[in-house]
Amino acid sequence: MARVRTAVVAAALIAVLAPVTLGGSMAFAAPALPAAVTAAGEVGTVVQDGGPLAVSAGEEGAVTLRFTASLPVGVQGPVSGVLRLPTKLTEVAGSSPVSANVIRSTCSVNGVAYGECRWNMPYMHDTQDADPPSLDLPTVAAAGTLAYTVTLDADVSAVALVDKEARVELKDGTGAVVAQGTVGLSFVPGTPPPWLRGTVHARDTSGVLWRYEGTGDVTRPFAARERVGGGWNAYTAITPVRSTRAEGYGDLVARDRAGVLWYYAGTGDPSAPFAPRKRVGGGWNVYTTLVGVGDGGLVARDKDGVLWHYQSGYGVPFEPRQRVGGGWNTYSALTMNGAWGGVLGRDKDGVLWKYDPVRVGEITPSVPFAPRHRVGGGWNIYTAIAGAYDLGRDRIPDLVARDRDGKLWLYQGVSKPLADWEYSLVPGPTRSLVGGGWNTYNLIF
């Protein structure tokens, strides 16, 4: 039966390493080893410092994992190591479920920094198997104890790594395992990067447009508002045609009192999110409502309740309009459904309906939407509703709604099952309060 030694971790036991060259690469020399050799089958332990570690997959920055390996007496160097996650990755849509640099790590051992250390992220595809994700630990000379410090900075795709622990295994120069153990390690949703966070815009009664950048935290969904600029009272209608995001992208169209439509392209600069306007054309006063559909296109309802579709064009903002159908005067409010296309309509009875975009391969300009389905009732309590790109961390578009008292409410998006194995992204059944004072605005989008 193998003997297992457990060494007490103490700073005084950590050996000071000095650099030497092994096989053309940098390694480190340990103090002279005892004459005895490691007993056959003897394996040391790995003990984590500070308990299980949660790594935020997002913008939070690096956290530090610490663990100490206790090696049996007589281990001969160099000692190599690997930290291995237990769950294998499976391809998604023909490619890796994680980004190329999903985790960025640096490593040090016994206080000596080794710089960046490499993660391996193979994934299973078709019928081919793959190893689980792993981190190559630095190769060092043997010592009684080896104290490892590993930083981990994970991006949003790390949520695919659902593991709750990792296994550490160290081997000597012969390939024999000399220490092993597990450390608690999990990846949790963190703050999404700006390109995955939505924004909401609001125009006040003096014509100033304000920008509310999403934080990715639904308990405080918006950062402090930022001024976009004045003069927006010149417009009788404004709508995004591509969802506005925290990174400064997302395009708008705005109609002035003379019926001229203007196009504002996103710049990618959050401090100045819209480029100077460009004229689309006149005659847009025939419409009572303009709503973007998320892909750069636009639908417009005329005074007779007929809906027209302006598909996003090549070299021009929009292709010639196509008639969708009549009866759209039944809706007292229409809004874009955030990032994924389609529109939401509230009828005169306060029922909210969802029009999903037609599936790829079935799209025609005159039939942009699948048949509507019911989201829920009671929406007549709101004086404004606006779909938004994701304001949380689940990549599902959300919706904000203002009540008569000026309070703004957030409805997080959910996935609603439909027939034939399909689903629809809609506002969820519960709301949370964002804050008051939103009656200062005469337009929210």
N, C-alpha and C positions, 0 to 999 in steps of 0.2 A: 504494500500500500504506500502511495507517494506521501512524503512528508511535505507539509506546507508551513513556511515560516511567515509570521506576521511581524514586521518591524514597526517600531514606534516612529512616527514621522516627527522629526525635530529639525530645526534649522541647523543645529550643530552637526547633524549627520550628513547634510548635503555637501557633497564633495565639490571642490573648486576645480573646474575643468580647464585645461590649456589646449590650444589648437595644435593638431598634428595633421599630417596628410595620409589618408588611407585610400589606395587605389585611385589616386588622382583627384579626389574630392576632399573637401575640408571635413575633418572629424576632430575629436577631442580626446586627450589622454587622461586617464584616471590615475589615482594613486596606485602604487604597487599592490598587486593582488596577493592574497595568501597563497602559499604553496599548494594548499588543498584544492581539488577540483570539485565541481558541483556533483553532488550525489545523483545517481541516475533517477530520473523521474521527479526530481525536486523542482517545484514551481513556486515562484514568489507571488505576491499579491499586488493588486492595484486598488487604491482607496481614493475616492473622490473627496476633495475638500469643499466644504460649504453646502453639500447636499445637491439634489437635482437642479439642473439649470434649464430655464426656458429661454429660447432664442427667438426674438421677434423677427418675423419675416417681413421686412419693410424698411422704413427710413430711420429707424431708431438708432442704428449704429452698432458697433461691435460690443459683445459681451465676452467675458473671460471664463474659460473652463480650466479648473486646476485639479490635478490628481497626482498621486505619488506612487511609484512602483518600488516595491522592496524586493531586491534580487537575492537569491541564495548565495552563500559564500562560495567563492571559487569560479563565478561566472567569468568566462573569457569574452572580451569584446571583439569586434564592435557589436553593439546592441541596436538592432533595428526594431521598428514598431509600426503598428497600424491601429487606427481606431475605426471600427466597422459598425455601420448601422445594420440592424437585422432585416429590415424590409426591403425587398427588391423593387426597383422602379419599372413600371410598365409603360410602353409608348402611348402617346396620346396623339391622334390624328397623324400617325406615321412618323412622329418625331419624339424627341425626349420631352418628358413632362416638366423638366426644369430647365432653366437657362444655362448657358455655357459656364457662367461664373456664379452659380446660385449661392455658393458660400465662399467667402474669402477669409483665409485664416493665416495667422502668423504663429510661429511656435518658438518656445524657448525651453531649455532643459537646464535645471540647476542654475538658473539665473543667466545663462548664456543664450543670447538671441540668435536664432537661425533664420530670421526673416520669414518670407512667405513659404508656407508648406502646401502641398498639392492635394486637392480633392479629386477623387475618381468617381464619376457619375455614369456608369454604364446602365443601360436599360434594356429590358426584354422587348423584342419585336418579332412578329410572326410566331414561329415555333422555337426561336432561338432563346436559350437561357442567358442569364447574365449574372455577374457577381453583384452583391449589394453595394451601395455607396460606401466609400472608405476614404480615410485621410491618412496619407503617408507621414508618419512621425519622423523626426530627424534621427539619423544614425549617429550614435555616440559611443564613446568608450564605456566599458562597464564600471559600475560603482555600486556600493551597497544600497543606496537609494537614488532614484532618479525622479526629480520633481518636475513635472511637465506643466507648462502654461500655454494654453491655446486660445487665441482670440477667434471669435466667429461672428462674421457680419453677413447676414443672409438677406437675399432679395425676396420679393413677394412670391416667387415660384417655389420657395422652400416649404410652402404649406403642403406640397406633395409629399414631404418627408414626415410621415405621421408617427415616427418612432418615439418611444418614451425612454429609450436607453440606448447606449452604444457599448460595444465590447472592445476592450483594449487588450492587445496581445503583443508581447515583446519576445524577440528571438535573439539567440546569441549568434556568433559567427558560423556555427555549424548548422544553423537552422532549427535548433531545438528551442522549444518554448521555455522561457525562463521566468515569465511573470504574465498573469492574466487577471481580468476582472471586468466588471461592468461599471459604467457611470451613467447617472440619470441625465438624459439630454432630449429635449423636445423642441419642436418648432411650432410657434403659434402665430396667428395672423398679426401683422404689425401695420404701421402706417403706410398706405400705398404711396408709390411715387406720384409726382404731380400729374403724369399723363393718365393715371387711373383715378384721379379725384375730380369730382365735378365742381362747378361754380354755379351760383345763382346771381342774377342781376336784377336790380330794382331801380326804377326811375322815381325821383321825388317830385313834389309838386312844383318845384322851381326849375325842373328840367335837367337836374344833375343825375347822371347814371352812376350807380354804385355797384361794386363787385364784391360778392361774398364767396371767398374761396373755401371749398370743403376741406376739412381737416382729416377725414378718414375715421373720425371718432364720433359715433352717433350720440354720445352723451353731451358733446359740444360740437355740433356738426359744422359750424362756420368759424373761421378766424375773423378778426376785426375787419369791418368793411373797409374797402379802398375806393377812392374816387377815380372813376374813369374819365369823366369830363362833363361839361355843361352843354346846353343847347339841344338836348334830346327831346324837348317838348315840341320840336318842329315835326315830330312824327306822330301819326295817328295809329300806327301799328308797328311793332317790332317783334321779330321771332328768330330764334336760332334755326339755321338749316343744317348745321352740324353741331353736335353737343359741345358746349363750352366747358373747358377743363382748366384745372389749376396751373397747368404748364403754359397757359396763354394761347392755346389753340381753340378753334371753334368759330364758325362763321355766322354772321347775322345778316338779315335783310330788314330794311326799315322803309316804310312808306310815308311820304310827306303829305301835307294838306292839299297839294296840287295833284296828288295821285301818282307821283313819280316814285319808283322803287329804287332804293340804293343798296349796294352790297358792301358789307364790311368784312373783309377777310381777317382771320386770326393771324397774329404775328409770331406767336411762340414766346412773346415777352410779357410776363404777367403784369409788369408795371405799365405797359402800353399795349393791351391785348388786341386792339383792332387797328388795321391799316387804314389810311385815308379812304373814304368811301368812293365807290365807282357807280356810275349811273347804269341801271339795268334798262329802264324804259318807263314810259308813261302809261296812263289808262288803268292803273290799279285801284282807283276809287270805285270800280264796279264791285269790289269784294268787301264783304262785311268782316271777314276773318281770314287771317293768314297763319298757317301752321307749318313749320318745318317737319320733315319726316326722318331726319337724322342722317341720311346718306348724301346730303347736299341738295336734295329735292325739296319741293314745296307743294302743299295743297292749299287751295283758296276757295272759299265759299262765297257765291254771289248772293244778291239780294233775293233771288227766287229759291234759295236753298240748294242750288246745284253746286256740287263739289268738282273742282278742276285740279288736275295733277300736272305740275311742271317738273318734269324729270331733270335731274342734274345733267348739264350739257358738256360737250367737249369743245373747248375754246370759247364757249359762251356760258353764262351762269345757268341758263335753263333752256331746255328744248321747248318747242311749241306745245301749248297746253293740250291736254286730253281730258275729255269728259269722263268723270267717274260715275256720277249718278245724282239723283235728286233726293229730297227729303232730309237734308242735313240741317235745316232750320229747326229741327227738333232739339238741337243741342244749344244750351245757353253758354257753354264753355268748351273749347277744344285746346289741347296742348300736346306737345311732343312727348313721346314716352322715353325720355332720356336717351341712352346710347344706342339702343338696339332697334330703332326704327318703329314704325307704327305710330298711332295717335290714340289718345284717350279723349272721350267725349262725355260730358255731363248733360243729361237730358233735362227737360223742364220739370220733371218729377224728382230730380235729385239723384237719379241713378247714374252711376259711372259705368261706361262701356269701353272695352278695349278692341281696337282694330289692329291686329298683327300684320306685319308686312307679309306679302305672299312669298312662299318659299322660293329659294334660288332655282332657276330653271323654269319657273312658271310665271315670272314677272312680265307683265305688259303694262305700258304706260297708263292704259285706261282701267286697269285692275290692280292697283297698288296694294290692296288690303284683302286679307281673308275675311270671311263673315265675322261680324262682331260677336263678342261674348260678354256676359255681365260680370262686372267686378263687385258691385255692391251698391246699396242705397244710402241715403242720408247726407249726400254731398251738397245739398242746397244750403247748408249752414255756412258755406265758404263764399267769400267775395272774390277770391282769386285762387287758382290752382296752377301749378307749374311743375312739369316733369323735369328731372335733373339727372345728369350722369351720376354714377355711384357716389353717395355721400358717406358710405360706410366702408366695409372691408370685404364685401362678398361679391363684388363685380356685377351686381344687379342694380339697374337704375332705380332711383327713388323718386318721391314726389313730395312737394311742400304745398301747404294750403293755408290761407289766411282767413280767419273768421271775422265776424262783424266787430269784435272788440279789438281787432288789430293784433291778435295773437297768431303766431306762425307755428304750424304743426308739421312734423316730419312723419311721413309714411314710408317705412323701409320696404323695398321691393321684395317680392317672393316669387317663387316659381310655381305656377298653377298648372296642374296636370289637365290636359285636354284629351280628346279621343285620339285613337290611332297612334299612341305612344308619343304624342306631341305635348308641348308645354308652352305656357305663355308667361312672360315676366310682367307682373302687375303690382300695384301698391298693395301692401299687406293689410290685414284687418285691424291692426293696432296702430296707434299714433303716439308720438312723444312731443312734448312742448319744446320748441326752440327758444321762444321769447316773445315779448310784447313790443308794441310801438311800430308795428309794420303798417299801420294805417297812414303813415307819412308818405307812403308810396302809392302812386296811381297806376303802376304797371310792375309786375313781377314776372320774370321769365328765366 
